[in-house]
Structure formats: structure tokens, C-alpha cells
Amino acid sequence: MAKVFNVGLIGCGHIAETYFRAHKYFNNFKITKCADINQNAANKCAKINKIKAVTIKELLSDTGIKIILNLTIPAAHYEVAKQALLNGKHVYSEKPLAINFQDGKKLIKLAKKKKLYVGNAPDTFLGGGSQKSRDLLDKKVIGKVIFGNAIFAYPGIQSYHPNPESWFAKKGGGPVVDMGPYYLTALVNLLGPAKEVLSQSEKGKETRVIGIGPKKGKKFKVMCPTTYFSTIKFLNGTVIRLTLSFDVISHLRNHIELYGDKGSMIVPDPNMFGGSVLISKKLGSTWKNFKTNKMTLGKINIKSQSSRANESPTNANYRGVGLSEMIKAIQTKKIHKCNGDLSLHVLSIIDSIHKSARKRKKQKISYLCKRPTIFTKQEIKSIIR
Ligand SMILES: NC(=O)c1ccc[n+]([C@@H]2O[C@H](COP(=O)([O-])OP(=O)(O)OC[C@H]3O[C@@H](n4cnc5c(N)ncnc54)[C@H](O)[C@@H]3O)[C@@H](O)[C@H]2O)c1
């Protein structure tokens, strides 16, 4: 039987529900206490999940808690993770690691000094869709990948989130901080680290209107660019054109397409765990479908719409696997997959995209990482219930 770690949750908002659901899938953690800057949010979360709500201070000094799960807003990730480390606890945060590269770097340095683990979402690249794509790429099914296209584009969160302002804030706002981590982590898993980027940014609208909740109808000012077009060159030579936008009403492009010298691949949604990988090896040929719905982390596990607006009625969502895998790595003294170096590299790409758009100049990616290792069947089996 796997040893079960008691996890303390800080940040009891929308995504917390998904992590509690992960208790069903993984065998080595249990969220036993929670805290939030807003005590009402912590109390509500504790009541729903039958755990104890405490203050942040109490949680950080609780000797029974070895790991902090940091599900606060991006702008608070750094400070909360830092406090966890300073209190001798491992920490696993939602994406991104921090909202600027310097803070991320300080965090990784502190963790190394304290010999503690820092883990970070996204863990979606550990899902069936990304892992199947990786396997086919490693087997050279489409040969050497030369180019690719990736896109996340939608109209923004203001229509269905009661407090959308932080997505459009000067610090920590914009689509690169919000959705970039999924796409960039998936690409680094598929292609290895990135080396340089050239970017252009635009702001679609100066103001937006809140569409839901107590502030419905209220106008607010957009303080950051909301569309970025980036060309990213990877160390292996692949060039990817990445579009990230909060200004697009609708589109029909694929999330990620990779073009190799022997064929093309369509990679499923990097924000999810399942989906099919499609491959075409000849112009005009039918796309071969590589399904992932029989894979442990690709099986449909969402069969009805939950309370969360961005969760479709049928889907594979195993968020929390990164935390579980990190716990296994702590126990076996190994490097975890959603590790600080990977998330700091991704943060370095995010930072360079912003800088390149601001300066209208190509930027070198300053912090590199190793390409993540494959998530083997054996490794998955060891943490699954
Ligand atoms: N909502 C989603 O669908 C979703 C999906 C994937 C990832 N995420 C990520 O999860 C994180 C949280 O997102 P969310 O949608 O749950 O946000 P949310 O705004 O619903 O919840 C965040 C919670 O953190 C608390 N908080 C803020 N600052 C704090 C601080 N300094 N100390 C303690 N608590 C603090 C807030 O009071 C709030 O209860 C973000 O990093 C987001 O990018 C969200």
C-alpha cells in the first residue's frame, strides 16, 4: 500500500474541486486541511469536502502537513510557494510558477537550498494525448519535425467569470500567462527546450464588460495586450508559430499541428488529458487516428458537466497526477516530471514572449531545462488506485 501524504490546500477557488476529485484516481495523497486569504472561501471548501479550514499561518506551521497545494491566483503563486518552502514544506502550485521570471528563479533557488520539492502544473502533458503524441514522434512516424502551428484563441473569460479583471491586468494578465503554460509545456515535452522567440502583441479592445455575477454589466479597462503571435525556435531546430488570444470569437484550427519531413501530426488539446492523435503521411491521404481512450490517463472520466465553465460533458481530466507523481518522486528520491526546472524554462519562454513583443526584437530564452522523460506504464500504475 502506498503511503498517503497529508496535503494542505491554500487557495479554495474554482479549480479546487478538480483536485479533490483526484483522490478517486491516485493512491498517495489526501487533502486534509485548507486555508484561503478569504476565510469564507476556506470554510465553504472545508464544509463541501469534509475537511478542516484553518488560517494560512496555522496551515504553514502544521507539522502533520508535508506538502502545500497552492491553488491561489497566479499573482500570489510566488509568495505562497515561498512561504511554504520557508516553513519546510514541499509545494505544488497551479500554473504558472510565478508571474515573472525573476520570482520563479528565486523560488527554484530557495527550494534547492532547502532540499525541498517544487512542482508545478500543468500536468496535462502526462495525459494520454500528449504521451501518445510523444511516443509517435520518438518513433519518428512523421520523421524530423521541421515546423508547426499552435493556437489558443477565444473571446476571453469576462462573459462567464464574475471577477475577470485579473486576466486583463498589467501584471500577470494576458493569454500568454494564462494559457501559454499548457501549450509551451506540451511543446517542450514533444520537442525539447526552446532557444529563441520573436513576438508581436495587440490589444483587441480597450474595455470589456462583465457578463455575470454581482458586477454584471460593469465596464472595465483592459490593461495588457490580449493577442500574441510568436515564432519560437527550439534547440532541435523546429520552428513553431504560436497564437495566443483573448480576441477571437470563434475558429476551427487545431490546437497543435506538427509538420515533419515524413508526415504531419495533429496533437490533441494540451489543456486536456485525452483526445486522438491524427497522422497523415501523404498529401490528400486520410488521417490515421491514434485513440487514447483506452490509456489509463486518456480514458473519459468526465461524463456530465461539473460546476466549472470550462469543463466539457465528456472529457479526460486527471489534474492532480503531477502532484501524485511528485509525491512518488519524494518517496523514491527521484526527479519529478512537473519539476521546477521545466516550469522555470516555460516561464522563461513566457517572459521572452512578453519582452520580444515589447521591444519588437528576437529574444534568447535564458533558462533551459531537460526534455521531460516519458511517463511509463509502470510509473503510472504505481500511483493509480
Ligand atoms: N479555473 C480553472 O478552470 C483553472 C483551470 C486550470 C488551472 N487554473 C489555475 O488555478 C489557479 C486558481 O484558479 P481558480 O480559477 O481556482 O481561481 P479563483 O479565483 O477561483 O480562486 C483562487 C483562490 O485563491 C485565493 N487567494 C488569492 N490570493 C491568495 C493568497 N495570497 N493567499 C491565499 N489565498 C489566496 C482567493 O481568495 C480564491 O479563493 C490559477 O493559477 C489558474 O491559472 C484554473
Ligand as a Chemical Component Dictionary entry (heavy atoms), coordinates in Angstrom:
data_LIG
# 
_chem_comp.id                   LIG 
_chem_comp.type                 NON-POLYMER 
_chem_comp.pdbx_formal_charge   0 
_chem_comp.three_letter_code    LIG 
# 
loop_
_chem_comp_atom.comp_id 
_chem_comp_atom.atom_id 
_chem_comp_atom.alt_atom_id 
_chem_comp_atom.type_symbol 
_chem_comp_atom.charge 
_chem_comp_atom.model_Cartn_x 
_chem_comp_atom.model_Cartn_y 
_chem_comp_atom.model_Cartn_z 
_chem_comp_atom.pdbx_ordinal 
LIG N1  N1  N 0  -10.489 27.747 -13.027 1  
LIG C1  C1  C 0  -9.957  26.928 -13.908 2  
LIG O1  O1  O 0  -10.666 26.349 -14.740 3  
LIG C2  C2  C 0  -8.486  26.608 -13.888 4  
LIG C3  C3  C 0  -8.048  25.559 -14.674 5  
LIG C4  C4  C 0  -6.709  25.228 -14.628 6  
LIG C5  C5  C 0  -5.850  25.965 -13.853 7  
LIG N2  N2  N 1  -6.293  27.015 -13.112 8  
LIG C6  C6  C 0  -5.329  27.764 -12.297 9  
LIG O2  O2  O 0  -5.648  27.535 -10.934 10 
LIG C7  C7  C 0  -5.338  28.686 -10.167 11 
LIG C8  C8  C 0  -6.570  29.127 -9.423  12 
LIG O3  O3  O 0  -7.599  29.370 -10.345 13 
LIG P1  P1  P 0  -9.117  29.478 -9.892  14 
LIG O4  O4  O 0  -9.913  29.573 -11.123 15 
LIG O5  O5  O -1 -9.413  28.402 -8.902  16 
LIG O6  O6  O 0  -9.084  30.919 -9.173  17 
LIG P2  P2  P 0  -10.139 31.524 -8.151  18 
LIG O7  O7  O 0  -10.010 32.991 -8.258  19 
LIG O8  O8  O 0  -11.470 30.882 -8.313  20 
LIG O9  O9  O 0  -9.568  31.029 -6.715  21 
LIG C9  C9  C 0  -8.366  31.476 -6.168  22 
LIG C10 C10 C 0  -8.468  31.455 -4.656  23 
LIG O10 O10 O 0  -7.205  31.846 -4.120  24 
LIG C11 C11 C 0  -7.430  32.740 -3.024  25 
LIG N3  N3  N 0  -6.256  33.581 -2.869  26 
LIG C12 C12 C 0  -5.832  34.606 -3.644  27 
LIG N4  N4  N 0  -4.687  35.129 -3.185  28 
LIG C13 C13 C 0  -4.367  34.423 -2.076  29 
LIG C14 C14 C 0  -3.290  34.485 -1.146  30 
LIG N5  N5  N 0  -2.323  35.384 -1.283  31 
LIG N6  N6  N 0  -3.276  33.596 -0.150  32 
LIG C15 C15 C 0  -4.255  32.688 -0.005  33 
LIG N7  N7  N 0  -5.311  32.578 -0.839  34 
LIG C16 C16 C 0  -5.360  33.431 -1.873  35 
LIG C17 C17 C 0  -8.672  33.513 -3.410  36 
LIG O11 O11 O 0  -9.300  34.071 -2.284  37 
LIG C18 C18 C 0  -9.511  32.418 -4.100  38 
LIG O12 O12 O 0  -10.349 31.747 -3.176  39 
LIG C19 C19 C 0  -4.806  29.726 -11.145 40 
LIG O13 O13 O 0  -3.407  29.681 -11.151 41 
LIG C20 C20 C 0  -5.334  29.259 -12.502 42 
LIG O14 O14 O 0  -4.473  29.638 -13.537 43 
LIG C21 C21 C 0  -7.599  27.331 -13.101 44 
# 
loop_
_chem_comp_bond.comp_id 
_chem_comp_bond.atom_id_1 
_chem_comp_bond.atom_id_2 
_chem_comp_bond.value_order 
_chem_comp_bond.pdbx_ordinal 
LIG N1  C1  SING 1  
LIG C1  O1  DOUB 2  
LIG C1  C2  SING 3  
LIG C2  C3  SING 4  
LIG C2  C21 DOUB 5  
LIG C3  C4  DOUB 6  
LIG C4  C5  SING 7  
LIG C5  N2  DOUB 8  
LIG N2  C6  SING 9  
LIG N2  C21 SING 10 
LIG C6  O2  SING 11 
LIG C6  C20 SING 12 
LIG O2  C7  SING 13 
LIG C7  C8  SING 14 
LIG C7  C19 SING 15 
LIG C8  O3  SING 16 
LIG O3  P1  SING 17 
LIG P1  O4  DOUB 18 
LIG P1  O5  SING 19 
LIG P1  O6  SING 20 
LIG O6  P2  SING 21 
LIG P2  O7  DOUB 22 
LIG P2  O8  SING 23 
LIG P2  O9  SING 24 
LIG O9  C9  SING 25 
LIG C9  C10 SING 26 
LIG C10 O10 SING 27 
LIG C10 C18 SING 28 
LIG O10 C11 SING 29 
LIG C11 N3  SING 30 
LIG C11 C17 SING 31 
LIG N3  C12 SING 32 
LIG N3  C16 SING 33 
LIG C12 N4  DOUB 34 
LIG N4  C13 SING 35 
LIG C13 C14 SING 36 
LIG C13 C16 DOUB 37 
LIG C14 N5  SING 38 
LIG C14 N6  DOUB 39 
LIG N6  C15 SING 40 
LIG C15 N7  DOUB 41 
LIG N7  C16 SING 42 
LIG C17 O11 SING 43 
LIG C17 C18 SING 44 
LIG C18 O12 SING 45 
LIG C19 O13 SING 46 
LIG C19 C20 SING 47 
LIG C20 O14 SING 48 
# 
